[in-house]
C-alpha cells in the first residue's frame, strides 16, 4: 500500500471515530434531558391557595416600654450606719413597712438629752408659776396697805415718812410682780423650745427606720448592712404594682390621629399572642424638634404578668388599606430568612424570601416578595419542596389540595 493510501485510511478511521463519539454524545444529551424531566419529584397532598389583595385595618404603630404609674426612690432622712436590710429586690411591701434599719443609738441619746432638757424646762415653768403667784400675793397685800395709808394721809394720821416707806414697798412689790411675770414668760418660751427640740430629736430618731411609702414591690435596692448612708441618697426603688402604663414614642404626624382617651391596641413581647386594650392617659402637646417624636402614656388593664420594663407596641387605628395576607403556618424559616413556597404556572414549587409586616391573628401581612395572584403552599411542614412539582396543578381557584 502506498504512503498516500495509508494516510487516507488513517484519516478516515479518525473521522469515523469522531462521528461515533459525536453521535454518542448527542444521544446522551437527549437522554439526560428526558431523564431529568422524568426524575422531577412530584409531591402529593399539598394545599395551595391563590392570594388576593384584601382590606385590612391600617394602624399606626408606636413602640414603648411599660412603666409603673407611681414609682418612688426611697432614701434615708438622716445619716447613719445601716444595721439591717429587711427586703430584697422583688419583695412585695406594705405602706409603712420597714425596709432598712439604721444605727439609732446616737440618735436615741440625742433624743434622751432633748427629753431631759424639756423636762427641766417644764420644771422651770412650774417654779416660775409659783414665784409669780407669790409675787402677785405680795403685790396685792402691798396694794391694800398702800390704799389704807393713802386714806390715813388724807386724814393727817400718818407722817410723810411713813407714807413714803409704804409707797416704796408697794412699788417694790409691783416690780417684783412684773419680774415674776417676765420670768414665767421666759420659762414658758424655754419649755416650748425644749419641747420642739425633743419632738425634732424624736423625729430624727424615728428616721432611723427607712419605710415603704406605699403598697408595692421593691424593684431595686442599692444598700447593704454596714453601709454608711446620707440623706437624699436613694436606697430603694419601690413601684406601685396596681397600675401600669405603656410609655410609647409616636411620630409627629400622630398628633392628628391620637388624642387623650383614645383607645389603643397594645401588644407586649413578653406576653406573646395576647392583645390588650389601653386608653391614652397623657400625650405631649407637641413633638420634639430634634427627633420629631412625642411621648404618650397609655393606661393598661390589670393583667397578670405585666411588669415595668417590658417592651411593647401600641397600635392606633387610622382606617383601612389593601394588603396581601398569608397564614403564619405557611411560612418557612431558613436561618435569619423567612419565606414561603410559591407554585408557578407549570406546577413547580419555589422557595421565595419575604419581607413581613405585623401578624394579625393567625395571618401576617406581606410587605414584599409576593404579588396579587401568586399561588402559595399552605402546608409545607418540615419537608423540602424547592424544585419539586405539585401533584395537582392549580386551576385558578381559591384553594387546592
Steps between C-alpha positions, in 0.01 A plus 500: 500500500635837407567779746210700364260214552623436854453869595151507351396187688625641831312827451183309415529291821544815712202671334288190558592497869409872540164441332422208731601701809287792388205269450543349843528843658187623323310194604623543856389864510157420369457214742623715797233764442242228478632344824508840680137565416422152605684537835316822618335392824125540517357582842146401578268642764611865482238758582546815297323833488489783251561828680279804457526850638261562788393786722679505837511751783762769452669565837759746624763309700677657800770312694540554872574357843280416796535730801327512837268797549654561843870440569690626804869529574521432874790667680611538861404828668803502726857380481609183673620144469260239364454218750244293312342479154161332530400452133641375174433595139166359389349495850145627547472768770223686685476869575705579813692171492863529617741458209823572685608582857775750578708506818283710731714498816645846443162629384339351809753668727423835337132439552553408864704817552230706333235334716699579815529861385126516441427356844735754659333782312159378617624500859623856446153605388354348814742691719443822310125452539537461876726805518246701306223393736706607803589833338136556412392433858767733636402769250135465597580541869717802436232654282244476780750637752583787268129579457450516883804723548378726224172544692686559828720756329193695393386489867848614605527188717841386365821684452637565150796273580272206582301555184818516289616169647170331414512650151850361444396154618194506274714595199753227585221241520367614162847479346545153649167398346604623156832318534319179592273541197804545275663197659191290429489615140867416459454158663203426275699599189786280611263212561342544157841497334608197700183315402558587133857375525378183668244440225764568235738258671221244514432549130869463423511186712201362312686575175729215589230284341475517121140412413296425187296802377216287359396144418709362216809304404871564549652505153849618601710535813843662524585453868650222710544459877800697621464775240518861616218701346419868474168681452369514144696205358252240362521165674196331343271546202144394573227490237124484535394172341132590481529715185727483196531706185671460164717804430500503121696707247286628212596679178405865469213426261329308779378832642227499236389147595569435868316700765455464874264211588557343156481120502813307403576134440811401699728200451783413740783278377515318833129412473500338157172443319312730737353836403403756765269798465634825645397862514718809452538670840751769400651625175750775438355807331783529248780298343868530587663716228811281486348151489156601361336265750278538803417292806167355602405305812241228452316351799517121494234268643592299809652189346700221660863502392527869411814653651693821457774491240316275255527602135177542310320676219183704482285498186259779408242448227504738205267336247557211256752404233543232233753230588605142430460270801643148536450246779782493754502120476597526131828679572833316478810615691850465357745644747421870538278499191127434487328396181225299343463236228348638178355278226554625145270449202674173415447358846865533612554609859753776585602644836474880509636742761242738649501828685225479761296750695312455825312179576121531516366195679611189309598702192781741424524786251744462209687821424707364210577170328148414376252657261128481458411167334802298618424144612662386824527172691301505823632179661876481433577317824867417545554353152724664237280595204724733300528369142236232542169484321154534646297184448190698403556802278314816609185567303455865600274442800536630853648185656609161361619170645 
